[in-house]
Amino acid sequence: MSFSAYLPTMQKWFLFFLFIGFVPALPAQQFAGKYTGAYQGDPVVLQLRAAGANAYIGELNDNHNNYSISATAEGNRLKGQCTETAIGLAMGLDGSLADNRLSLSLTFGATVLTLELEKEAAAVLAKATAASGKEQHDPALFGRWIRQSNYNSGYGQGYMSTESAIVLFADGRVADGGSRTVTSGADWSGNASSAGSGVVEGLYWYSDKQQIFLRASQNGKTETQALGRYYIENGNMLITGQDGTKTLWNRN
């Protein structure tokens, strides 16, 4: 299976617009998956499944109790209800997801239980990468990079300027750094912007011999795509793809 066919829709669009120099706003954080952690020394496992647009159901288990979960998501926030299946005790659920780490609060009256959970696939991948010690992350690539492009109709009818950003973290994560588009014409103008939706789940970068690569991981499978050879000078980065296509990025 090819890399393009393998990637989830969100990641395919991210890669496509990375090549042409524009990164759109990505969808909200995806909560579906398996999370693990501990509470007072006991292991905790949370399973979440999508149940519709921004809706999730699942189960939370520890050594003593089983709970059913029903919640809705907005951005990186998750809110809903957690119900103990044996006696029907219901608790309010409030969580936030950042960098595959889910901070969860369960509330019953004045009692609040807090859990810090990590998405299992991310944890396994991070440990495997650290253990292998093979992948490199060139420090020259760390940070936020901006790509600008302009389009003019050539007939004075319209003009469009786009500015988009990606963030390359030292540990290999990749984030959508936001975008801005400005359009104008003879008697009209407009603009749109996005602050960026943060880390792209399951997408990682690494470098080797002046080339930069993207690696996508999903459902225990991994695929890698070479973006091209990079050259950095005075805060500018030129990436030359395998087909000779060149894109210019500026450090911000």
DRENBA-726609 format. One record per residue (C-alpha): residue in one letter; x, y, z. Coordinates in steps of 0.001 Angstrom, whole numbers, padded with zeros to 6 digits, always signed. Example, Ala and Ser with C-alpha at 12.3 -4.5 7.8 and 13.67 -1.06 7.14 Angstrom:
BEGIN
a+012300-004500+007800s+013670-001060+007140
//
This chain:
BEGIN
m+000000+000000+000000s+001354+003436-000898f+002122+006064+001702s-000586+008373+000336a-003257+005681+000478y-002195+004632+003939l-002401+008022+005643p-005625+009118+007356t-007495+011915+005584m-006201+014610+007938q-002587+013600+007412k-002945+013278+003620w-004203+016847+003415f-001412+018016+005714l+001234+016431+003481f-000382+017672+000280f-000477+021273+001432l+003020+020979+002894f+004346+020232-000609i+002501+023123-002262g+003222+025492+000580f-000089+025915+002375v-001221+024263+005622p-004972+024520+006283a-006609+024482+009676l-006817+020844+010783p-009786+019155+012445a-010206+019169+016218q-008241+016755+018357q-009271+013134+017792f-010062+011454+021113a-010779+007938+019835g-008223+005391+021016k-006801+003577+024011y-005317+005484+026957t-003362+004142+029903g-002276+005584+033230a-002516+005004+036984y-004520+006195+039978q-003085+005732+043470g-000766+003069+042111d-003451+001076+040290p-003453+000806+036478v-006229+002618+034603v-007340+001921+031029l-009667+004137+028991q-011113+003136+025624l-012904+005783+023534r-014785+005255+020259a-016341+007804+017915a-020149+007745+018067g-020961+010562+015672a-019826+014102+014955n-017766+015153+018013a-019442+012411+020096y-017612+009606+021917i-018515+006556+023971g-016290+004116+025799e-015212+002366+028968l-012940+003248+031875n-011529+000390+033934d-009317+000099+037002n-008620-002791+039392h-011902-002247+041224n-014552-000698+038990n-015832-000458+035450y-017358+002752+034059s-019200+003635+030869i-018334+006914+029166s-020514+009245+027096a-019035+012571+026044t-018769+015245+023382a-015680+017075+022157e-015066+020714+021318g-011549+021504+020186n-009229+019790+022648r-011902+019606+025390l-013978+016540+026260k-017095+016825+028454g-019724+014324+029441q-020624+011666+031971c-018874+008679+033546t-021183+006040+035053e-020121+003135+037289t-021776+000121+035666a-022487-001931+038837i-024360+000621+040964g-025103+003347+038434l-023085+006073+040167a-022789+008969+037708m-019950+011487+037693g-019300+014526+035562l-016398+014162+033153d-014141+016973+031955g-010895+016452+030080s-008350+018119+027832l-006072+016504+025262a-002604+017869+024504d+000239+016062+022745n-001548+012687+023183r-001850+013263+026936l-005377+013318+028317s-005956+015154+031613l-009253+013890+032989s-011349+015087+035950l-014269+013038+037341t-016620+014988+039634f-019190+013678+042118g-020517+016374+044429a-017511+018000+046065t-015245+015074+045197v-012937+015407+042194l-010763+012560+040889t-007975+013516+038505l-006319+011179+036025e-003351+011711+033718l-003544+009303+030773e-001481+008813+027632k-002623+007489+024307e-001115+004025+024062a+000003+004146+020410a+001908+007375+021051a+003578+005952+024150v+004657+002746+022378l+006000+004678+019390a+007961+007105+021577k+009553+004250+023548a+010444+002332+020374t+012056+005409+018837a+014052+006153+021990a+015191+002524+022234s+016318+002318+018624g+018434+005474+018814k+018586+005467+014989e+016501+008461+014018q+018100+011886+014014h+016527+015291+014528d+018766+018005+013152p+018620+020944+015630a+018742+023326+012661l+015191+022203+011808f+013655+022816+015238g+011028+025528+015480r+008287+027246+013526w+008629+027606+009745i+006509+029835+007516r+005799+029414+003813q+004411+032325+001774s+002918+032206-001706n+001190+034754-003937y-001184+034471-006857n-002189+037199-009302s-004769+036655-012018g-002666+038735-014413y-005712+040689-015539g-006112+042905-012507q-009139+040878-011424g-007821+039295-008267y-004895+038700-005972m-004354+036115-003239s-001564+035820-000696t-001232+032855+001649e+000989+032346+004657s+001127+029041+006507a+003282+027563+009230i+004445+024202+010513v+006248+023486+013774l+008969+020830+014035f+009599+019765+017620a+012895+018409+018943d+011272+015058+019806g+009981+014526+016259r+006414+015736+016599v+004844+017937+013909a+002256+020679+014487d+000020+022879+012401g+001339+026370+013177g-001568+028327+011710s-002340+030055+008430r-003502+033335+006919t-005031+034138+003530v-005582+037606+002069t-007566+038179-001130s-008385+041355-003044g-009845+042555-006306a-010952+045709-008035d-013791+046382-005611w-013520+043675-002971s-011144+042246-000387g-011105+039650+002347n-008917+037736+004742a-009043+034620+006866s-006721+033237+009492s-006260+030259+011783a-004190+030015+014941g-003390+026376+014143s-004747+023215+015712g-001553+021957+017303v+000218+018634+017109v-000848+016345+014252e-001591+012998+015830g+000488+010079+014535l+002741+012250+012366y+006504+012527+013077w+009578+013893+011331y+013255+012997+011310s+016341+013880+009287d+019121+011875+007693k+021990+013101+005482q+020391+016504+004857q+017049+014985+003959i+013829+015369+005909f+011285+012570+006283l+007729+012291+007578r+006524+009119+009305a+002863+008303+009859s+001744+005756+012431q-001756+004336+012745n-003258+001111+014081g+000189-000334+014759k+001420+000291+011188t+004023+002816+010068e+004814+004380+006693t+007573+006874+005828q+007765+009494+003070a+010853+011490+002040l+010018+015179+001678g+013341+016037+000064r+016774+017508+000624y+016925+020649+002730y+019364+023553+002774i+019281+026206+005526e+020941+029607+005432n+020199+032861+007291g+016889+031602+008664n+015659+030342+005286m+015084+026703+004375l+014861+025399+000816i+013375+021908+000411t+013965+020181-002931g+011627+017255-003480q+012493+014050-005277d+010746+015385-008385g+012774+018604-008268t+009970+020730-006809k+011340+023452-004537t+009624+025131-001598l+011019+027959+000494w+010341+028311+004219n+011354+031095+006616r+012037+030581+010298n+009688+032497+012608
//
